Amino acid sequence: MRPLSEIQVTTIDGQTRPLGDFLGKATLVVNVASKCGFTPQYKGLEALYRANKDKGLVVLGFPCDQFGHQEPGDEAEIQSFCSLNYDVTFPMFAKVDVNGAGAHPLYQALKQAAPGLLGSEGVKWNFTKFLLDGQGRVVDRFAPVTRPESLQGAIDKLIA
């Protein structure tokens, strides 16, 4: 499997870039959705980002519509929703699949590097979080129920 830094991602405004452009810092990768019970986590993710971005954290949001059709909008609608409702300033990306044959290569790599409960690789729901170190290695995987605020200790270990 190729390094995460070489995987191509598409920003929410349509630019294709290697993931390496966003690495080099502690990185929190999250599959997000606008109409999910966990959607208020955008607030916590943004707070984490703002509090830690100058210390070496980046949060990357990847909208996904694979769970209960909870991200039905297009990229412009998603960007507008995130901006208007949660004042999101962390990098957002084009909608991706995280599971199945069409899973984005980033999520294929993340799931392989950090399997979930009982070794299952599949992402179970929106707002699953993967924490990477500055070299792009997956350090931990967090369930959707894990509130962003509770990740500060794990982040501190990477940015200290």
HELIX and SHEET records of a PDB file:
HELIX    1   1 LEU A    4  GLU A    6  5                                   3    
HELIX    2   2 LEU A   19  ASP A   21  5                                   3    
HELIX    3   3 GLN A   41  ASN A   52  1                                  12    
HELIX    4   4 LYS A   53  LYS A   55  5                                   3    
HELIX    5   5 GLU A   75  TYR A   86  1                                  12    
HELIX    6   6 PRO A  105  ALA A  113  1                                   9    
HELIX    7   7 LEU A  117  GLY A  119  5                                   3    
HELIX    8   8 PRO A  148  LEU A  151  5                                   4    
HELIX    9   9 GLN A  152  ILE A  159  1                                   8    
SHEET    1   A 2 GLN A   8  THR A  10  0                                        
SHEET    2   A 2 THR A  16  PRO A  18 -1                                        
SHEET    1   B 4 LEU A  57  PRO A  63  0                                        
SHEET    2   B 4 ALA A  26  VAL A  32  1                                        
SHEET    3   B 4 LYS A 129  LEU A 132 -1                                        
SHEET    4   B 4 VAL A 138  PHE A 142 -1                                        
END                                                                             
